[in-house]
Amino acid sequence: MSTEAPGKDPYFAGKPNPLMMRTGLNAIGAHSGSSAMIGDRMDTDVLAGPEAGMHTFLVLTGLTTPADIDRYPFRPSTVVGSIADLVDLIDVG
């Protein structure tokens, strides 16, 4: 994908852009205070959460390892081994 256009800088609306997160929350009638971002990448998923004011869960079943976390200036709210570790935390009521 080219990022060049005559005299224009691109505007990225994907992760970690908070506009994408807020648009998604609005589409489902949710609020950032009662929602969470769950992901396996520090540079997109985990960054997207705080940018949109959301709690973030880093799952260690993907690209990011525990040793990678310290390389970033931001932190996930919670680190878990896998998505299965979050099942008991879900409030469906």
C-alpha positions as CSV (number, residue, x, y, z in Angstrom):
1,M,0.0,0.0,0.0
2,S,1.3,3.4,-0.9
3,T,1.3,6.1,1.7
4,E,2.1,8.8,-0.7
5,A,-0.3,11.4,-2.1
6,P,0.4,14.8,-3.5
7,G,0.9,17.0,-0.4
8,K,-1.2,14.8,1.9
9,D,-0.3,12.6,4.9
10,P,-2.3,9.4,5.3
11,Y,-4.8,9.0,8.1
12,F,-4.9,5.5,9.4
13,A,-8.3,4.5,10.9
14,G,-7.3,0.9,12.0
15,K,-5.8,-0.3,15.2
16,P,-4.6,1.4,17.4
17,N,-6.6,4.5,16.2
18,P,-9.1,5.3,19.0
19,L,-11.6,6.4,16.3
20,M,-11.9,2.8,15.1
21,M,-12.5,1.6,18.7
22,R,-15.0,4.3,19.5
23,T,-16.9,3.8,16.2
24,G,-17.1,0.1,17.1
25,L,-18.3,0.7,20.6
26,N,-20.9,3.2,19.3
27,A,-22.1,0.6,16.7
28,I,-22.9,-1.9,19.4
29,G,-24.1,0.6,22.0
30,A,-21.2,-0.1,24.4
31,H,-19.1,2.3,26.5
32,S,-15.4,2.2,26.9
33,G,-15.7,2.0,30.7
34,S,-17.6,-1.3,30.5
35,S,-15.7,-2.8,27.6
36,A,-12.3,-4.3,27.2
37,M,-9.7,-4.8,24.4
38,I,-8.4,-8.3,24.2
39,G,-5.4,-9.0,22.0
40,D,-2.0,-10.7,21.5
41,R,0.0,-7.8,20.2
42,M,1.4,-4.9,22.2
43,D,1.8,-2.5,19.2
44,T,-1.8,-2.7,18.0
45,D,-4.2,-4.4,20.4
46,V,-2.8,-3.4,23.7
47,L,-2.1,0.2,22.5
48,A,-5.6,0.5,21.1
49,G,-7.3,-0.2,24.5
50,P,-5.8,2.7,26.5
51,E,-6.0,5.0,23.5
52,A,-9.8,4.5,23.6
53,G,-10.0,4.5,27.4
54,M,-10.5,0.7,27.7
55,H,-9.2,-2.0,30.0
56,T,-6.7,-4.2,28.1
57,F,-6.0,-7.9,28.3
58,L,-2.8,-9.2,26.7
59,V,-3.1,-12.9,25.9
60,L,0.2,-14.7,25.6
61,T,-1.0,-17.1,22.9
62,G,0.1,-14.9,20.0
63,L,3.1,-12.8,19.0
64,T,3.9,-11.0,22.2
65,T,6.0,-12.8,24.9
66,P,6.3,-11.7,28.6
67,A,9.9,-10.5,27.8
68,D,8.5,-8.2,25.0
69,I,6.2,-6.2,27.4
70,D,9.1,-4.2,28.9
71,R,10.1,-2.9,25.4
72,Y,7.0,-0.7,25.3
73,P,6.3,2.6,27.1
74,F,2.7,1.4,27.9
75,R,1.4,-1.7,29.7
76,P,-1.6,-3.9,29.4
77,S,-4.1,-3.7,32.3
78,T,-3.9,-7.5,32.7
79,V,-1.7,-10.2,31.2
80,V,-3.2,-13.7,30.9
81,G,-1.9,-17.0,29.4
82,S,-4.8,-17.4,27.0
83,I,-8.3,-16.3,26.2
84,A,-9.6,-19.2,28.3
85,D,-8.3,-17.5,31.4
86,L,-10.9,-14.7,30.8
87,V,-14.0,-16.9,30.7
88,D,-14.8,-16.5,34.4
89,L,-14.4,-12.7,34.2
90,I,-17.2,-12.2,31.7
91,D,-20.3,-10.5,33.0
92,V,-23.2,-11.3,30.7
93,G,-25.8,-9.9,32.9
